[in-house]
Amino acid sequence: MENILDIDTVALDDEAGCIRAIDQTLLPGEIKVIEIREEEEMYDAIKRLVVRGAPAIGVFAAMGIYLLAKAMPQDSYEGFLKEYERASDHLNSSRPTAVNLSWALKRMRGVVEAHKAEPVPAIVSALHDEAVTIRNEDVAVCKGIGENGLTLLHEGDGILTHCNAGQLATVRYGTATAPMYLAHEKGMDIHVYCDETRPLLQGARLTAFELSSAGIDTTLQCDNMSASLMKAGKINIIFTGCDRVAANGDTANKIGTSLVAAAAHLYNVPMYICAPTSTIDMATPTGEDIPIEQRNPDEVTEMWYARRMAPENIHIYNPAFDVTDHELIAGIITEKGIAYPPYSKSLAEIMKK
């Protein structure tokens, strides 16, 4: 079987006019790279989690809006801009919580503005260059997060992670997994515990899959088992990713992360959030201001079962994310350094870099 780590999560094939992306809905049973060309295909890929993980979504959106721009009217700037803004707004509506989506599209929109005095084909060319730059920056940023996170690891550490902030959530390395990959490359003895991450099982299907593919000693457990591991002294440190960091250090990550943080606080296990600076939203004051996506009830009641496993006619609560209060976070690891409390000060200093 092809090694998942040898494939970029998303890649631009300009000559073929498509984005090649690993269909993450099929993992781990099947590694399939699909070709995505049309606007609705791009929207659907983000919405259905074919492409997922805040950094990967941002890279995908940049590549996608470039490909769409190539096919837009190019005889006038006004006509091009109108169609460009419509398509950009549509893609941006696919998932509201992951700030990298709006960040990447806003950055691409800035390129359109900066080159408005030039012919439209020149604008499209500049969009291509920016999409490639965003992709390359993602790889470098993840490696930087890994190097900073590596300074916190010790020989023999047990590491807990929740959801998937691995290579499959980025182009390469991942965010929360980047320190693990670098530690493994250096021959350090580490053991990673992966929460399965209900209801979509990203920890079971994705994180455990990619870490074990890399040869990292990996254990999978149900979400409600992590506190028992902490109490037993199996967990020395926790690394998770996130989809948005508020200015005060509150973070939105996959549902269940706040429970991990609360248990970690009780058992004195330091919890670190691994986040590229593109995920830090200084315009969002606190976690209460982060929109939380509500997903299809079928994900809870039917998706993984041969028959529906819950009674009919009951209410289903299925938020995609929860917010971890900054008081529960030991540090926020970025490519530009590690932010420590008070986050309102340290995050502002990091963003100035």
C-alpha beads as a LAMMPS data file, in Angstrom:
LAMMPS data file: protein, C-alpha beads

353 atoms
352 bonds

1 atom types
1 bond types

-500.0 500.0 xlo xhi
-500.0 500.0 ylo yhi
-500.0 500.0 zlo zhi

Masses

1 110.0

Atoms # bond

1 1 1 0.000 0.000 0.000
2 1 1 1.239 3.482 -0.832
3 1 1 2.530 5.371 2.207
4 1 1 0.214 8.250 3.055
5 1 1 3.216 10.354 4.107
6 1 1 4.609 10.339 0.563
7 1 1 1.625 12.270 -0.814
8 1 1 0.891 15.969 -0.400
9 1 1 -2.533 16.403 1.183
10 1 1 -3.428 18.970 -1.484
11 1 1 -1.387 19.794 -4.596
12 1 1 -1.943 22.141 -7.521
13 1 1 -1.700 20.604 -10.994
14 1 1 -1.818 23.733 -13.104
15 1 1 -1.290 21.932 -16.398
16 1 1 -4.264 19.629 -15.772
17 1 1 -6.309 22.490 -14.319
18 1 1 -7.106 20.753 -11.055
19 1 1 -6.229 20.295 -7.409
20 1 1 -5.128 16.782 -6.504
21 1 1 -6.317 15.983 -2.991
22 1 1 -6.363 12.933 -0.762
23 1 1 -10.024 12.027 -0.181
24 1 1 -9.933 11.853 3.590
25 1 1 -13.460 10.480 3.853
26 1 1 -12.113 7.147 2.545
27 1 1 -9.194 6.780 4.970
28 1 1 -7.762 4.548 6.296
29 1 1 -9.345 1.871 4.127
30 1 1 -8.437 3.457 0.813
31 1 1 -5.804 5.991 -0.191
32 1 1 -7.357 7.787 -3.155
33 1 1 -6.187 11.021 -4.757
34 1 1 -9.027 12.802 -6.523
35 1 1 -9.000 15.661 -9.028
36 1 1 -11.086 18.710 -8.132
37 1 1 -11.839 21.334 -10.796
38 1 1 -15.243 22.955 -10.429
39 1 1 -16.449 25.488 -7.874
40 1 1 -19.141 23.230 -6.428
41 1 1 -16.624 20.397 -6.166
42 1 1 -14.353 22.692 -4.154
43 1 1 -17.177 23.813 -1.878
44 1 1 -18.293 20.212 -1.371
45 1 1 -14.744 19.010 -0.683
46 1 1 -14.425 21.453 2.214
47 1 1 -17.963 20.942 3.501
48 1 1 -17.785 17.128 3.457
49 1 1 -14.256 17.035 4.939
50 1 1 -12.699 15.512 1.839
51 1 1 -10.159 18.257 2.556
52 1 1 -9.992 19.159 6.233
53 1 1 -7.732 20.745 8.828
54 1 1 -7.481 24.525 9.012
55 1 1 -4.084 24.928 7.255
56 1 1 -4.950 22.479 4.456
57 1 1 -8.289 24.199 3.898
58 1 1 -6.500 27.536 3.537
59 1 1 -4.023 26.166 0.997
60 1 1 -6.821 24.393 -0.861
61 1 1 -8.916 27.573 -1.003
62 1 1 -5.992 29.594 -2.396
63 1 1 -5.374 27.015 -5.103
64 1 1 -9.083 26.752 -5.798
65 1 1 -9.814 30.437 -6.231
66 1 1 -6.817 30.699 -8.562
67 1 1 -8.129 27.880 -10.765
68 1 1 -11.580 29.470 -10.825
69 1 1 -10.046 32.844 -11.713
70 1 1 -8.397 31.302 -14.772
71 1 1 -11.845 30.586 -16.222
72 1 1 -13.417 33.952 -15.381
73 1 1 -14.042 36.777 -17.909
74 1 1 -10.758 38.497 -18.602
75 1 1 -11.785 41.337 -20.909
76 1 1 -12.466 43.818 -18.085
77 1 1 -11.365 44.188 -14.494
78 1 1 -14.892 45.056 -13.316
79 1 1 -16.436 41.930 -14.826
80 1 1 -13.612 39.766 -13.500
81 1 1 -13.831 41.270 -9.999
82 1 1 -17.593 40.742 -9.759
83 1 1 -17.307 37.055 -10.610
84 1 1 -14.192 36.646 -8.458
85 1 1 -15.877 38.077 -5.373
86 1 1 -18.949 35.891 -5.870
87 1 1 -16.848 32.711 -6.088
88 1 1 -14.636 33.737 -3.167
89 1 1 -17.637 34.463 -0.938
90 1 1 -19.160 31.115 -1.869
91 1 1 -16.037 29.146 -0.947
92 1 1 -15.682 31.152 2.255
93 1 1 -19.168 30.087 3.387
94 1 1 -18.320 26.368 3.313
95 1 1 -16.994 26.238 6.910
96 1 1 -17.297 29.172 9.353
97 1 1 -14.946 28.240 12.210
98 1 1 -11.577 27.567 10.547
99 1 1 -10.106 31.035 10.156
100 1 1 -7.454 29.874 7.658
101 1 1 -10.175 29.640 5.011
102 1 1 -11.110 33.312 5.229
103 1 1 -7.459 34.249 5.847
104 1 1 -6.284 32.632 2.611
105 1 1 -9.156 34.009 0.539
106 1 1 -8.596 37.482 1.982
107 1 1 -4.912 37.231 1.110
108 1 1 -5.753 36.193 -2.448
109 1 1 -8.258 39.047 -2.692
110 1 1 -5.452 41.412 -1.698
111 1 1 -3.476 40.236 -4.727
112 1 1 -6.398 41.133 -6.984
113 1 1 -6.522 44.602 -5.446
114 1 1 -2.763 45.118 -5.636
115 1 1 -2.701 44.345 -9.375
116 1 1 -5.946 46.038 -10.435
117 1 1 -4.127 48.416 -12.785
118 1 1 -2.766 45.454 -14.765
119 1 1 -4.508 43.295 -17.394
120 1 1 -6.612 40.489 -15.955
121 1 1 -4.266 37.733 -17.240
122 1 1 -1.477 39.346 -15.198
123 1 1 -3.740 39.306 -12.137
124 1 1 -4.416 35.605 -12.672
125 1 1 -0.684 34.953 -12.951
126 1 1 -0.115 36.798 -9.674
127 1 1 -2.844 34.703 -8.057
128 1 1 -1.001 31.562 -9.142
129 1 1 2.209 32.787 -7.559
130 1 1 0.432 33.669 -4.314
131 1 1 -1.258 30.265 -4.099
132 1 1 2.105 28.543 -4.530
133 1 1 3.622 30.835 -1.901
134 1 1 0.847 30.018 0.589
135 1 1 1.458 26.312 -0.040
136 1 1 5.218 26.590 0.479
137 1 1 4.766 28.740 3.569
138 1 1 2.523 26.084 5.085
139 1 1 5.301 23.506 4.867
140 1 1 7.850 25.892 6.399
141 1 1 5.429 27.023 9.123
142 1 1 4.650 23.446 10.172
143 1 1 8.336 22.623 10.405
144 1 1 8.865 25.728 12.536
145 1 1 6.064 24.674 14.882
146 1 1 7.674 21.248 15.078
147 1 1 11.068 22.660 15.987
148 1 1 9.602 24.874 18.710
149 1 1 7.452 22.063 20.077
150 1 1 10.390 19.682 20.056
151 1 1 12.062 21.778 22.764
152 1 1 9.293 20.684 25.148
153 1 1 9.734 16.937 24.610
154 1 1 11.880 14.508 26.596
155 1 1 13.050 10.956 26.078
156 1 1 10.297 8.483 26.947
157 1 1 7.456 11.021 26.886
158 1 1 3.862 9.909 26.489
159 1 1 2.064 12.418 24.268
160 1 1 -1.703 12.766 23.947
161 1 1 -3.380 14.333 20.921
162 1 1 -7.004 14.889 19.946
163 1 1 -8.504 14.890 16.438
164 1 1 -6.076 15.233 13.523
165 1 1 -3.654 18.125 13.367
166 1 1 -1.222 15.989 11.431
167 1 1 0.129 15.963 7.914
168 1 1 -3.399 15.279 6.662
169 1 1 -4.513 18.643 8.097
170 1 1 -1.709 20.500 6.315
171 1 1 0.483 19.997 3.249
172 1 1 3.353 18.380 5.184
173 1 1 4.382 17.655 8.814
174 1 1 1.168 18.840 10.462
175 1 1 0.965 21.208 13.428
176 1 1 0.385 19.173 16.594
177 1 1 2.158 16.173 15.082
178 1 1 5.158 18.112 13.767
179 1 1 7.101 17.859 17.075
180 1 1 6.330 14.130 17.107
181 1 1 7.666 13.592 13.593
182 1 1 10.832 15.569 14.335
183 1 1 11.354 13.694 17.616
184 1 1 10.959 10.402 15.763
185 1 1 13.437 11.513 13.091
186 1 1 15.951 12.222 15.870
187 1 1 15.460 8.729 17.302
188 1 1 13.730 9.863 20.497
189 1 1 11.692 7.273 22.370
190 1 1 8.142 8.691 22.436
191 1 1 4.698 7.128 22.610
192 1 1 1.646 8.891 21.170
193 1 1 -1.881 8.318 22.449
194 1 1 -4.619 9.270 19.958
195 1 1 -8.164 10.046 21.038
196 1 1 -10.522 8.454 18.502
197 1 1 -12.375 11.825 18.259
198 1 1 -16.096 11.241 18.000
199 1 1 -18.226 11.494 15.963
200 1 1 -16.101 11.554 12.778
201 1 1 -13.207 9.540 14.227
202 1 1 -10.404 11.664 12.828
203 1 1 -8.068 10.397 15.546
204 1 1 -8.796 6.765 14.737
205 1 1 -8.997 7.040 10.955
206 1 1 -6.353 9.698 10.319
207 1 1 -3.936 10.456 13.159
208 1 1 -3.370 6.865 14.256
209 1 1 -3.024 5.918 10.603
210 1 1 -0.425 8.498 9.645
211 1 1 1.623 8.212 12.858
212 1 1 1.782 4.431 12.647
213 1 1 2.676 4.731 8.960
214 1 1 5.666 6.811 10.054
215 1 1 6.755 4.110 12.491
216 1 1 5.816 6.071 15.631
217 1 1 4.700 3.983 18.623
218 1 1 0.963 4.732 18.681
219 1 1 -1.986 3.802 20.899
220 1 1 -5.630 4.524 20.079
221 1 1 -8.231 5.062 22.802
222 1 1 -11.837 6.236 23.002
223 1 1 -12.296 9.903 23.885
224 1 1 -13.614 9.128 27.378
225 1 1 -10.460 7.171 28.247
226 1 1 -7.918 10.005 28.155
227 1 1 -8.463 11.102 31.773
228 1 1 -7.672 7.589 33.017
229 1 1 -4.395 7.693 31.086
230 1 1 -3.507 11.018 32.701
231 1 1 -4.369 9.752 36.172
232 1 1 -2.191 6.682 35.565
233 1 1 0.771 8.915 34.673
234 1 1 0.942 7.753 31.064
235 1 1 0.643 11.274 29.613
236 1 1 3.480 13.769 30.064
237 1 1 2.318 16.410 27.601
238 1 1 -0.608 17.170 25.283
239 1 1 -0.373 18.651 21.797
240 1 1 -3.482 19.578 19.832
241 1 1 -4.093 21.794 16.858
242 1 1 -6.839 24.363 16.560
243 1 1 -9.005 26.089 13.982
244 1 1 -8.923 29.550 15.527
245 1 1 -7.086 31.331 18.335
246 1 1 -8.814 34.357 19.850
247 1 1 -6.845 37.397 20.968
248 1 1 -7.099 36.361 24.636
249 1 1 -5.749 32.848 23.964
250 1 1 -9.056 30.962 23.893
251 1 1 -8.921 28.340 21.150
252 1 1 -11.541 26.551 19.056
253 1 1 -10.649 22.994 18.164
254 1 1 -12.448 19.750 17.394
255 1 1 -15.254 18.928 19.810
256 1 1 -13.922 17.220 22.919
257 1 1 -10.735 19.281 23.189
258 1 1 -12.082 21.320 26.104
259 1 1 -12.754 18.088 28.035
260 1 1 -9.156 17.002 27.449
261 1 1 -7.996 20.388 28.720
262 1 1 -10.156 20.195 31.830
263 1 1 -8.844 16.734 32.711
264 1 1 -5.272 17.843 32.011
265 1 1 -5.713 20.771 34.381
266 1 1 -6.926 18.406 37.117
267 1 1 -4.006 16.008 36.673
268 1 1 -1.330 18.675 36.127
269 1 1 -0.509 17.652 32.557
270 1 1 0.594 20.622 30.428
271 1 1 -1.570 21.164 27.355
272 1 1 -0.146 23.017 24.363
273 1 1 -1.984 24.309 21.319
274 1 1 -0.036 24.130 18.053
275 1 1 -1.144 26.916 15.747
276 1 1 0.349 28.733 12.759
277 1 1 0.090 32.496 13.100
278 1 1 -2.468 32.415 10.262
279 1 1 -4.830 30.727 12.748
280 1 1 -4.472 33.545 15.302
281 1 1 -7.371 35.957 14.882
282 1 1 -6.603 39.144 16.774
283 1 1 -9.922 40.572 15.551
284 1 1 -11.779 37.966 17.638
285 1 1 -11.515 39.094 21.283
286 1 1 -12.498 35.848 23.065
287 1 1 -13.671 32.329 22.382
288 1 1 -17.266 33.438 22.879
289 1 1 -16.943 35.371 19.613
290 1 1 -15.946 32.325 17.532
291 1 1 -18.791 30.896 15.407
292 1 1 -19.271 27.174 15.991
293 1 1 -20.460 25.025 13.115
294 1 1 -23.345 22.627 13.782
295 1 1 -23.151 19.471 11.678
296 1 1 -25.545 16.830 10.377
297 1 1 -27.210 14.744 13.147
298 1 1 -26.639 11.601 11.059
299 1 1 -22.938 11.770 11.943
300 1 1 -23.895 10.843 15.509
301 1 1 -26.748 8.417 14.945
302 1 1 -26.054 6.573 11.692
303 1 1 -22.758 7.223 9.944
304 1 1 -20.695 4.385 11.402
305 1 1 -23.473 1.868 11.976
306 1 1 -25.192 -0.757 9.836
307 1 1 -28.484 0.359 11.411
308 1 1 -29.417 3.551 13.256
309 1 1 -28.071 3.240 16.819
310 1 1 -30.309 5.824 18.530
311 1 1 -34.076 6.190 18.945
312 1 1 -36.028 8.169 16.368
313 1 1 -37.543 11.522 17.292
314 1 1 -34.815 12.645 19.699
315 1 1 -32.774 15.833 19.565
316 1 1 -29.148 15.562 18.416
317 1 1 -26.435 17.992 19.496
318 1 1 -23.505 17.864 17.071
319 1 1 -21.183 20.884 17.190
320 1 1 -18.000 20.470 15.181
321 1 1 -15.847 22.395 17.682
322 1 1 -15.658 23.567 21.255
323 1 1 -13.695 26.375 22.862
324 1 1 -10.880 25.719 25.333
325 1 1 -10.475 28.566 27.824
326 1 1 -7.034 30.143 27.808
327 1 1 -6.642 29.452 31.550
328 1 1 -6.338 25.750 30.712
329 1 1 -3.591 26.186 28.091
330 1 1 0.086 25.970 29.082
331 1 1 1.315 27.547 25.857
332 1 1 0.498 28.213 22.211
333 1 1 3.211 26.948 19.873
334 1 1 3.620 28.919 16.642
335 1 1 6.264 28.983 13.940
336 1 1 7.524 32.250 15.455
337 1 1 7.885 30.991 19.005
338 1 1 5.822 29.792 21.959
339 1 1 3.295 32.179 23.476
340 1 1 2.758 31.922 27.221
341 1 1 0.214 33.632 29.506
342 1 1 -0.856 36.381 29.516
343 1 1 -1.855 35.634 25.919
344 1 1 -3.268 39.062 25.169
345 1 1 0.304 40.300 25.430
346 1 1 2.320 37.350 24.096
347 1 1 0.115 36.745 21.038
348 1 1 0.264 40.421 20.118
349 1 1 4.061 40.289 20.323
350 1 1 4.228 37.180 18.150
351 1 1 1.940 38.715 15.532
352 1 1 4.242 41.757 15.340
353 1 1 7.043 39.430 14.196

Bonds

1 1 1 2
2 1 2 3
3 1 3 4
4 1 4 5
5 1 5 6
6 1 6 7
7 1 7 8
8 1 8 9
9 1 9 10
10 1 10 11
11 1 11 12
12 1 12 13
13 1 13 14
14 1 14 15
15 1 15 16
16 1 16 17
17 1 17 18
18 1 18 19
19 1 19 20
20 1 20 21
21 1 21 22
22 1 22 23
23 1 23 24
24 1 24 25
25 1 25 26
26 1 26 27
27 1 27 28
28 1 28 29
29 1 29 30
30 1 30 31
31 1 31 32
32 1 32 33
33 1 33 34
34 1 34 35
35 1 35 36
36 1 36 37
37 1 37 38
38 1 38 39
39 1 39 40
40 1 40 41
41 1 41 42
42 1 42 43
43 1 43 44
44 1 44 45
45 1 45 46
46 1 46 47
47 1 47 48
48 1 48 49
49 1 49 50
50 1 50 51
51 1 51 52
52 1 52 53
53 1 53 54
54 1 54 55
55 1 55 56
56 1 56 57
57 1 57 58
58 1 58 59
59 1 59 60
60 1 60 61
61 1 61 62
62 1 62 63
63 1 63 64
64 1 64 65
65 1 65 66
66 1 66 67
67 1 67 68
68 1 68 69
69 1 69 70
70 1 70 71
71 1 71 72
72 1 72 73
73 1 73 74
74 1 74 75
75 1 75 76
76 1 76 77
77 1 77 78
78 1 78 79
79 1 79 80
80 1 80 81
81 1 81 82
82 1 82 83
83 1 83 84
84 1 84 85
85 1 85 86
86 1 86 87
87 1 87 88
88 1 88 89
89 1 89 90
90 1 90 91
91 1 91 92
92 1 92 93
93 1 93 94
94 1 94 95
95 1 95 96
96 1 96 97
97 1 97 98
98 1 98 99
99 1 99 100
100 1 100 101
101 1 101 102
102 1 102 103
103 1 103 104
104 1 104 105
105 1 105 106
106 1 106 107
107 1 107 108
108 1 108 109
109 1 109 110
110 1 110 111
111 1 111 112
112 1 112 113
113 1 113 114
114 1 114 115
115 1 115 116
116 1 116 117
117 1 117 118
118 1 118 119
119 1 119 120
120 1 120 121
121 1 121 122
122 1 122 123
123 1 123 124
124 1 124 125
125 1 125 126
126 1 126 127
127 1 127 128
128 1 128 129
129 1 129 130
130 1 130 131
131 1 131 132
132 1 132 133
133 1 133 134
134 1 134 135
135 1 135 136
136 1 136 137
137 1 137 138
138 1 138 139
139 1 139 140
140 1 140 141
141 1 141 142
142 1 142 143
143 1 143 144
144 1 144 145
145 1 145 146
146 1 146 147
147 1 147 148
148 1 148 149
149 1 149 150
150 1 150 151
151 1 151 152
152 1 152 153
153 1 153 154
154 1 154 155
155 1 155 156
156 1 156 157
157 1 157 158
158 1 158 159
159 1 159 160
160 1 160 161
161 1 161 162
162 1 162 163
163 1 163 164
164 1 164 165
165 1 165 166
166 1 166 167
167 1 167 168
168 1 168 169
169 1 169 170
170 1 170 171
171 1 171 172
172 1 172 173
173 1 173 174
174 1 174 175
175 1 175 176
176 1 176 177
177 1 177 178
178 1 178 179
179 1 179 180
180 1 180 181
181 1 181 182
182 1 182 183
183 1 183 184
184 1 184 185
185 1 185 186
186 1 186 187
187 1 187 188
188 1 188 189
189 1 189 190
190 1 190 191
191 1 191 192
192 1 192 193
193 1 193 194
194 1 194 195
195 1 195 196
196 1 196 197
197 1 197 198
198 1 198 199
199 1 199 200
200 1 200 201
201 1 201 202
202 1 202 203
203 1 203 204
204 1 204 205
205 1 205 206
206 1 206 207
207 1 207 208
208 1 208 209
209 1 209 210
210 1 210 211
211 1 211 212
212 1 212 213
213 1 213 214
214 1 214 215
215 1 215 216
216 1 216 217
217 1 217 218
218 1 218 219
219 1 219 220
220 1 220 221
221 1 221 222
222 1 222 223
223 1 223 224
224 1 224 225
225 1 225 226
226 1 226 227
227 1 227 228
228 1 228 229
229 1 229 230
230 1 230 231
231 1 231 232
232 1 232 233
233 1 233 234
234 1 234 235
235 1 235 236
236 1 236 237
237 1 237 238
238 1 238 239
239 1 239 240
240 1 240 241
241 1 241 242
242 1 242 243
243 1 243 244
244 1 244 245
245 1 245 246
246 1 246 247
247 1 247 248
248 1 248 249
249 1 249 250
250 1 250 251
251 1 251 252
252 1 252 253
253 1 253 254
254 1 254 255
255 1 255 256
256 1 256 257
257 1 257 258
258 1 258 259
259 1 259 260
260 1 260 261
261 1 261 262
262 1 262 263
263 1 263 264
264 1 264 265
265 1 265 266
266 1 266 267
267 1 267 268
268 1 268 269
269 1 269 270
270 1 270 271
271 1 271 272
272 1 272 273
273 1 273 274
274 1 274 275
275 1 275 276
276 1 276 277
277 1 277 278
278 1 278 279
279 1 279 280
280 1 280 281
281 1 281 282
282 1 282 283
283 1 283 284
284 1 284 285
285 1 285 286
286 1 286 287
287 1 287 288
288 1 288 289
289 1 289 290
290 1 290 291
291 1 291 292
292 1 292 293
293 1 293 294
294 1 294 295
295 1 295 296
296 1 296 297
297 1 297 298
298 1 298 299
299 1 299 300
300 1 300 301
301 1 301 302
302 1 302 303
303 1 303 304
304 1 304 305
305 1 305 306
306 1 306 307
307 1 307 308
308 1 308 309
309 1 309 310
310 1 310 311
311 1 311 312
312 1 312 313
313 1 313 314
314 1 314 315
315 1 315 316
316 1 316 317
317 1 317 318
318 1 318 319
319 1 319 320
320 1 320 321
321 1 321 322
322 1 322 323
323 1 323 324
324 1 324 325
325 1 325 326
326 1 326 327
327 1 327 328
328 1 328 329
329 1 329 330
330 1 330 331
331 1 331 332
332 1 332 333
333 1 333 334
334 1 334 335
335 1 335 336
336 1 336 337
337 1 337 338
338 1 338 339
339 1 339 340
340 1 340 341
341 1 341 342
342 1 342 343
343 1 343 344
344 1 344 345
345 1 345 346
346 1 346 347
347 1 347 348
348 1 348 349
349 1 349 350
350 1 350 351
351 1 351 352
352 1 352 353
